[in-house]
Amino acid sequence: MHAVIDDIERILSLTGVLHLDYPLFTTVNRRVADLQDLLFNETWFLIEGILWGILGLMNLRRSSARWWWIGSGLAAVAVLTCIGLLSAFGVIGKFVIG
């Protein structure tokens, strides 16, 4: 979910739809920062999430438990991705879990 939200934010930033804020004391080339984050940083979060998902699926033996786990995982990713994007667009305030 982390990678999905950040990848969407970076793509929208590259297209000019979303303006990401950086600290005032830094000079940042936004295009380079977006490309670096999109191509190098978030790619690893996405790969890690997919691998953890595969590992979880492999450890669920019963088919009913497996489908419950897949459904609840997809629902959680969908809800939290929506919350993250609403926060990124300023519709809701900052939403930090943990």
QUIMO-V665263 format. One record per residue. N is the residue number from 1. RES is the residue in three letters. D_FIRST is the distance of its C-alpha to the first C-alpha in Angstrom with 2 decimals. Layout:
# QUIMO-V665263
((N RES D_FIRST) (N RES D_FIRST))
This chain:
# QUIMO-V665263
((1 MET 0.00) (2 HIS 3.80) (3 ALA 5.45) (4 VAL 5.02) (5 ILE 6.18) (6 ASP 8.55) (7 ASP 9.78) (8 ILE 10.67) (9 GLU 12.28) (10 ARG 14.19) (11 ILE 15.40) (12 LEU 16.58) (13 SER 18.19) (14 LEU 19.96) (15 THR 21.31) (16 GLY 22.49) (17 VAL 20.72) (18 LEU 18.84) (19 HIS 20.57) (20 LEU 18.65) (21 ASP 20.85) (22 TYR 21.98) (23 PRO 24.50) (24 LEU 28.00) (25 PHE 29.63) (26 THR 27.85) (27 THR 28.68) (28 VAL 25.71) (29 ASN 25.85) (30 ARG 22.82) (31 ARG 22.80) (32 VAL 22.99) (33 ALA 20.28) (34 ASP 17.89) (35 LEU 18.95) (36 GLN 18.74) (37 ASP 15.19) (38 LEU 14.18) (39 LEU 16.43) (40 PHE 16.47) (41 ASN 13.96) (42 GLU 10.50) (43 THR 11.93) (44 TRP 12.31) (45 PHE 8.84) (46 LEU 7.96) (47 ILE 11.27) (48 GLU 10.87) (49 GLY 7.94) (50 ILE 10.15) (51 LEU 13.16) (52 TRP 12.23) (53 GLY 11.62) (54 ILE 14.97) (55 LEU 16.60) (56 GLY 15.77) (57 LEU 17.19) (58 MET 20.19) (59 ASN 21.05) (60 LEU 21.21) (61 ARG 24.74) (62 ARG 25.48) (63 SER 24.30) (64 SER 23.97) (65 ALA 21.71) (66 ARG 19.58) (67 TRP 19.17) (68 TRP 18.48) (69 TRP 15.73) (70 ILE 14.13) (71 GLY 14.66) (72 SER 13.36) (73 GLY 10.12) (74 LEU 9.64) (75 ALA 10.96) (76 ALA 8.76) (77 VAL 5.50) (78 ALA 8.08) (79 VAL 9.64) (80 LEU 7.21) (81 THR 6.13) (82 CYS 9.95) (83 ILE 10.73) (84 GLY 9.03) (85 LEU 10.93) (86 LEU 13.95) (87 SER 14.05) (88 ALA 13.93) (89 PHE 16.75) (90 GLY 18.70) (91 VAL 18.99) (92 ILE 18.13) (93 GLY 18.61) (94 LYS 16.36) (95 PHE 14.01) (96 VAL 13.49) (97 ILE 12.69) (98 GLY 14.56))
